Amino acid sequence: MDIFNENVAINWEEIQAEKIEGETGYVITKVKETGTVKIRHNTYSADFKADHWCEKGHILLVLNGVLIIEFKDGTSVDVTKGNSYVLGDNVQAHKAITLAETEVFIVD
């Protein structure tokens, strides 16, 4: 089964941004959906902490800053600028945390 149902160019400047509050801080997100794929450009504020645990899989690339992925078991991983991390669907509940402004490209 194809996950994409169209060829598409994404002009991020034309996509409406949404501000989402976290437990602390906020994220400015721009989303493009194509087929069954969601593509996001997120800019997290300093001191952001998600207000929920996520079990959905993601492929991410940190464009700027450091994204801390905290797992429900108390462990965490720091993903630094220029690096990627892959989270599997329903593998381990996780949430995003930042200490400084962080920009991330996410596909899920």
Backbone as a ProteinNet text record, in pm:
[ID]
protein_1_A
[PRIMARY]
MDIFNENVAINWEEIQAEKIEGETGYVITKVKETGTVKIRHNTYSADFKADHWCEKGHILLVLNGVLIIEFKDGTSVDVTKGNSYVLGDNVQAHKAITLAETEVFIVD
[TERTIARY]
84.4	0	88.8	56.8	130.3	87.2	185.5	150.7	128	175	154.7	54.5	-35.3	-132.6	-120.5	-9.1	12.1	158.6	202.5	330.8	300.3	378.7	344.3	470.1	471.9	575.7	516.7	597.8	548.6	617.7	540.6	591.4	547.7	639.1	605.5	556.5	597.1	551.7	402.9	345.5	204.4	114	172.6	94.2	65.2	-60	-103.6	-38.2	21	83.1	-20.9	-2.5	-88.7	-0.4	-40.8	31.9	-37.4	39.6	-14.2	61.1	-13.5	46.5	85.7	199.4	241.5	216.3	266.2	263.4	338.5	450.8	522.3	559	570.1	607.8	501.1	541.5	449.2	526.6	452.3	509.9	429.1	499.8	437.3	451.6	339.4	344.2	277.7	337.2	279.3	269.2	152.5	126.3	80.3	135.8	90.5	59.6	-61.4	-99	-111.3	-56.6	-66.1	-79	-183.7	-208.8	-227.8	-157.1	-165.7	-50.6	23.3	142.4	115.8	161.4	155.7	299.5	324.4	456.6	445.1	534	523.6	656.8	646.1	759.5	725.2	794.5	764.9	877.5	840.7	935.8	889.2	968.3	937	999.8	927.5	981.7	1085.2	1162.3	1249.9	1161.7	1212.8	1142.8	1008	998.6	876.9	875.4	758.8	736.6	595.8	586.2	455.7	365.2	235.9	139.9	76	131.4	75.3	183.7	160	246.1	194.1	286.1	250.4	299.9	221.1	263.3	273.5	248.2	255.7	401.4	428.2	562.9	593.5	720.6	765.5	905.1	935.1	1071.7	1098.8	1206.6	1231.1	1375.8	1391.5	1521.5	1525.4	1624	1638.7	1715	1649.5	1709	1790.2	1749.8	1815.5	1784.9	1883.1	1861.8	1878.9	1816.5	1822.1	1682.5	1635.8	1507.9	1535.7	1480.2	1493.1	1366.7	1384.4	1271.1	1273	1170.7	1159.2	1063.5	1103.7	1019.9	948.6	834.3	751.4	824.1	925.9	1001.8	1106.9	1113.8	1207.5	1337.4	1364.7	1485.6	1459.7	1566.6	1552.4	1668.5	1651.3	1756.4	1756.5	1876.4	1891.8	1921.1	1841.3	1863.7	1910.8	2034.1	2096.8	2082.7	2110.9	2101.9	2170.2	2096.8	2150.9	2131.5	2074	2055.4	1907.5	1882.3	1746.7	1723.8	1596.2	1556.4	1429.2	1415.3	1297	1228.3	1100.6	1018.8	913.3	903.5	807.2	668.2	567.4	428.4	409.3	350.4	315.4	433	554.3	672.8	700.4	704.6	732.6	674.7	591.5	531.6	641.9	626.1	729.9	666.7	747.7	706.1	827.3	802.2	908	934.1	1063.5	1107.9	1218.5	1222.1	1332.9	1380.5	1506.3	1561.1	1572.4	1601.7	1612.9	1524.1	1497.6	1416.9	1474.7	1388.3	1431.2	1337.2	1396.2	1320.8	1335.7	1222	1222.5	1131.4	1177	1099.2	1054.8	925	869.9	780.7	797.4	710.5	647.4	516.6	447.5	319.7
-118	0	124.2	220.5	346.6	436.4	499.6	593	733.8	759.9	890.8	875.9	972	965	1082.4	1156.4	1270.9	1314.2	1384.6	1453.3	1593.5	1641.4	1771.3	1848.3	1975.5	2066.2	2138	2154.9	2219.5	2353.9	2461.4	2594.4	2624.9	2607.8	2622.7	2762.2	2863.6	3000	3017.1	2929.9	2939	2857.5	2780.5	2695.3	2769.3	2767.3	2833.7	2769.4	2849.5	2800.6	2792.2	2693.4	2677.2	2674.4	2748.1	2748.6	2652	2557.6	2458.2	2469.7	2488.5	2499.6	2360.9	2353.2	2230.4	2238.5	2140.9	2148.8	2274.6	2298.1	2425.4	2463.8	2590.7	2637.4	2608.1	2618.2	2598.6	2550.5	2505.4	2468.7	2539.2	2593.7	2649.1	2539.6	2489.6	2379.3	2416.4	2369.2	2379.2	2236.3	2200.2	2061.2	2051.6	1954.9	1918.9	1770.6	1733.9	1592.7	1553	1436.9	1382.8	1231.2	1176.8	1034	1004.6	905.1	870.6	928.9	1021.4	1077.9	1220.7	1250.4	1386.4	1437.6	1553.1	1615.2	1744.7	1761.2	1879.2	1952.5	2082	2167.7	2232.1	2190.7	2239.3	2327.1	2436.2	2518.9	2522.8	2458.7	2450.2	2568	2625.2	2732.5	2674.6	2763.3	2721	2666.9	2570.2	2511.8	2449.5	2391.6	2321.2	2181.7	2139.6	2001.6	1964.1	1858.5	1813.9	1780.1	1800.2	1775.2	1636.7	1548.6	1414.3	1316.9	1189.3	1083.3	1045	1021	985.2	843.5	764.7	629.9	614.1	722.5	719.4	719	654.3	653.6	782.3	821.5	942.5	919.4	989.4	1005.2	1153.4	1190.4	1333.2	1370.8	1495.4	1556.3	1687.8	1704.4	1829.2	1928.2	2038	2140.3	2240.9	2264.2	2360.7	2325	2333.5	2308.9	2162.8	2125.3	1988.8	1947.8	1835.5	1779.9	1665	1674.7	1567.6	1482.9	1354.7	1263.3	1186.6	1211.7	1143.8	1026	909.8	791.6	771.7	705.8	686.6	609.4	529.1	453.3	537.9	668.8	759.2	782.5	704.4	725.7	836.2	886.9	990.7	983.1	1048.3	1059.3	1202.6	1258.3	1393.2	1380.8	1445.9	1447.6	1588.1	1598.6	1728	1770.9	1896.1	1956.8	1869	1844	1766.1	1616.4	1573.4	1430.2	1393.5	1265.1	1212	1106.2	1076.4	968.6	908.4	777.8	708	642.6	673	615.2	527.1	402.5	310.1	328.3	291.9	294.4	199.9	249	167.8	89.7	143.6	76.8	124.3	256.8	312.1	452.9	477.5	609.9	712.4	829.8	932.7	1071.3	1172	1311.5	1397	1512.4	1605.2	1706.8	1738.5	1839.6	1921	2051.4	2135	2224.8	2261.2	2358.6	2495	2495.3	2617.7	2601.3	2709.8	2700.1	2592.4	2508	2394.2	2378	2356.3	2342.1	2199.4	2134.9	1992.5	1967.7	1881.4	1834.2	1692.5	1664.7	1536.9	1476.6	1346.1	1271.8	1159.2	1149.5	1037	1002.9
0	0	0	-83.8	-89.3	25.1	90.8	197.8	144.3	23.2	-38.7	-151.7	-165.6	-273.7	-370.5	-357.8	-446.4	-439.2	-540.8	-535.5	-486.4	-391.9	-334.6	-295.4	-327.8	-279.1	-158.2	-55.9	65.3	82.8	80	110	253	347.7	489.3	522.7	446.4	472.2	443.9	361.2	326.3	419.5	508.7	596.9	728.2	768.1	890.6	1012.4	1098.2	1221.4	1331.5	1419.1	1535.4	1659.7	1761.5	1888.3	1983.7	2037.3	2129.3	2261.5	2367.9	2501	2551.7	2619.2	2682.9	2832.2	2904.7	3051.6	3094.1	3026.3	3034.4	2892	2865.6	2732.4	2627.9	2502.2	2390.1	2268.3	2168.2	2039.3	1930.5	1833.8	1714.2	1608.4	1558.3	1463.3	1331.8	1223.9	1090.3	1039.7	986.4	949.7	805.2	734.3	599.5	601.9	562.3	555.2	409.2	376.3	242	254	196.2	213.5	361.1	411.5	553.5	633.3	572	635.1	680.7	803.1	856.4	863.4	803.9	802.5	880.9	980.5	1067.4	1078.2	1088.6	1120.9	1254.2	1359.6	1494.7	1546.8	1611.1	1683.8	1829.1	1914.8	2057.6	2130.5	2224.9	2307.7	2403.8	2463.5	2573.2	2684.9	2758.1	2872.9	2836.9	2717.1	2677.5	2738.4	2784.5	2826.7	2782.5	2702.7	2654.2	2771.9	2752.1	2860	2851.9	2768.1	2753.4	2706.7	2730.3	2678.6	2541.1	2447.9	2311.3	2283.4	2212.6	2174.7	2023.7	1951.5	1805.5	1760.9	1649.7	1593.5	1519.5	1520.6	1451.4	1394.6	1287.3	1238.6	1250.1	1319.2	1337.8	1307.4	1270.2	1243.5	1319.1	1405.6	1480.2	1392	1357.5	1271.8	1351.6	1475.3	1563	1706.8	1793.4	1934.5	1972.9	2083.4	2135.6	2177.9	2126	2167.3	2263.1	2382	2479.9	2468.9	2443.4	2439.8	2570.6	2652.5	2781.3	2764.8	2815.9	2809.2	2941.5	2935.8	3054.9	3164.5	3126.4	3226.8	3298	3264.1	3330.4	3255.9	3152	3072.5	2971.4	2911	2809.3	2711.9	2599.1	2498.7	2448	2430.7	2375.6	2226.3	2143.9	2000	1964.3	1916.8	1892	1746.3	1721.6	1588.1	1483.4	1375.2	1264.5	1278.8	1389.7	1414.1	1412.1	1388.8	1379.5	1485.3	1506.8	1597.3	1540.1	1551.1	1503.1	1622.1	1639.3	1746.1	1680.5	1724.7	1666.5	1723.6	1645.2	1691.5	1808	1915.5	2032.1	2090.6	2079	2133.3	2275.3	2293.1	2425.3	2434.2	2534.4	2552	2575.6	2515.1	2520.6	2518.3	2556.2	2544.9	2513.2	2454	2414.5	2524.6	2540.8	2637.2	2570.4	2597.7	2551.4	2664.8	2658.5	2753	2687.1	2557.5	2478	2354.7	2282.6	2161.4	2070.8	2016.4	1935.8	1816.6	1701	1576.2	1525.7	1494	1459.5	1338.2	1248	1133.2	1167.1	1158.9	1202.4	1093.6	1073.8	982.1	1062.2	1055.2	1120.6	1047.8
[MASK]
++++++++++++++++++++++++++++++++++++++++++++++++++++++++++++++++++++++++++++++++++++++++++++++++++++++++++++

